Structures are given as structure tokens and as C-alpha cells.
Amino acid sequence: MRWSWKLGSVASIGIYVHWTFLLVIGWIVMMRWTEGATAAGVLESVVFVLAIFGCVVLHELGHALAAKHYGIRTRDITLLPIGGLARLERMPEEPIQEFWVALAGPAVNVLIAAVLLVFLLAAAGATAFDVSSLEGAGFLVQLLAVNIFLVLFNMLPAFPMDGGRVLRAVIAHFSGDYVGATQVAASIGQVMAILFGIAGLFVLHNPFLIFIALFVYLGAQEEAHMVEMRSAFRGVPVRDAMMTRFRALQPDDTLEVATSELLAGAQQDFPVVEGGRVVGLLPRLNVLKALAEGGTDGRVRDHMQADCGTVEDTEMLDATLRRMNEGSCPTLPVVHAGQLVGLVTLENVGELMMIHSALKQRKPRPAARGSADRA
Ligand SMILES: [Zn+2]
């Protein structure tokens, strides 16, 4: 994710923190300071926030390790003020796998809460619920409460919360219809988001709740859209969605050539061809970066992406889309018998999707007189 810093890595999964996280720390410091807290008090609050986010990282690692069990790698984990985000290379589509991967995160917080509870009870001895005499107990009790909150919050049955995925997995398991299950789960999530929004606006006057409502609403929409798109393209070959009017570059072309091609048409990413074979891809972003660094003198060869590979025109679009989502190439060159025949871009796929849904909404033509009941 953009604007993130790497903290380190666990089990070869990079852990990043998003810059907005600093706002949270700053806000805490300011709040405590204006309350008249001592420097030690402010520090304790900051440590507490860091401890919470430690629990969030463990939560995300729970997802990542469960996914690993099913052979799915995790690209990275990013900490945002609203929580953590583990980017899996792909989502498990097998309901039972999604169920366990989604549940593994909150399960970690249940475990942390249980450990804290046992520790507090053991340390307090007979005065189980009077932990006030224990040094630092308030901190641990609060951390316990936070973990319980994390479990409840994440198990809200709405995308993009874990509860939404658990709900979809359960519905899909019993109905056998992944797309339908996604739609039901997304609708439940959106209704809940609207209720949250109303509560936040009119009852509790809580901007945080409104923010969550918006987050959940958009998350549900996006999930439903993505699953719908994937299912619409199952069984559709790449050649039906590829761009066939395009320009290609050669490795020895200068960036000046690339720039004029970029300006001459709407094409953003250019396949690089040498001796009839595709050897790379030059995305617009690379051209702009190269121009900023060294002007137009450079060669295409030095700025192209050589690891994009190609896709056969007979390959299925849903698999290709997944590959594009997982990789870092915005466009894939399409080949037929080794020859470049087209480009598949996300915009083009989006256009095909629009055409699909326009055709689906098409009103049936009024039946000819006398044949109305022949259907
Ligand atoms: Zn989670």
C-alpha cells in the first residue's frame, strides 16, 4: 500500500504501517496532554496504543498462517488506523477454506484475551476481580477489553469484516452458490452499515461510527462487484476481451518514441517486441518515472518490465484477471502461437463488464401480435 513504512517481517511476510497511523498517535498525545496528564501518563497511553496494534498484527498473522495452511501466500500486512490488512495473494474460494482463514484472525484475539484473563486471575489469587492492587493491572485489564472488542468488531457479519466472510462461507457451503452467497452477505452488510450510519448520525452523534458505516458499505459493494465480475468472466476466453488495436515498441526505441506513442493515442502500456517475440512491457508509469529521472535519452529496454509474461488468447478471463490482481503488471500481452495478437487491460475488461450488464438489462422486445403466449 502506498505511503507505508516497513516495520519488519514475520515468516517472510512484510509488516508495514500506514502514515495515517501517526495521526492516531498524535491525537492520543494531544488528548492526554490537554487532559493534564504527566509525561509518564502520556507515554503509557502511547504504549497502550502500540500494544493494541501489536494485537492487531497478531490477528492478521492468524489469517496469514491459516491461509498458508491452504497454500495461499500473504504478500504483506499493513497497519491502518482502522485496523490491519493482510493482503493474501488470492482469496480462498472453497467455502470451508475461507471459513477457517476468516475465523483465524478473531481466534487469535480470543486466545490473547484468554491468556490475559488467566494471567490476571492467577496473579490476583483469591481477589480475582479486585486487581486494582496489582502493579500495571489496569493496563492488562484494558488490553483484555480491547481484545474482546476486536473479536466482536471483526465478527460483524459484513464485508470487509471477517464476519462477512464467515457468513458468506457458511451460506455458500449450504447453498453451493458462491456468487449468490456473496450478494446475500453484501446486502446484510449494507443494511447494517445504513443502521450504523443512522445511529452514528442521529442517536450517538459519533463520527467514528459514521466512518465505519461508510467503510463497511463500500467494502460490501466492492466485494459483490468483484465476485460478480469474476463469475461473469468464467468461461470467457481472453481473446473476447482483448484490445486488438494497439502499438508495440522495440527494446532499442528511445523514450522519445515511447513518449510520442503515449501522446498519440489512448494506449497507456506498450508491449515490447524483439524479433517477433514479446520481451517486456513498458507501462506509462515507467515512462513517466524514466522521464523524471533522465529525460528522453534512455532506451525502452532499460525501463521496461520484463517479468510480466504473456497470456494465451485461449486462456480464461477469470484466471487472467486473478493473475493481474496478484501481479504488478497493469496490462498483459496476449499471444497466439507465440505471436502478439492483443493486450488485456483492466479498462478493457471493465468495458466488457459494462457491455455485459447493459445486455443483461436490455428490455425484452415487445412480442409480435398473436405470439404473446408462445414463449
Ligand atoms: Zn481479520
Boltz pocket constraint, residues with backbone or C-beta under 6 A from the ligand:
constraints:
  - pocket:
      binder: B
      contacts: [[A, 59], [A, 60], [A, 63], [A, 102], [A, 105], [A, 106], [A, 154], [A, 162]]
      max_distance: 6.0
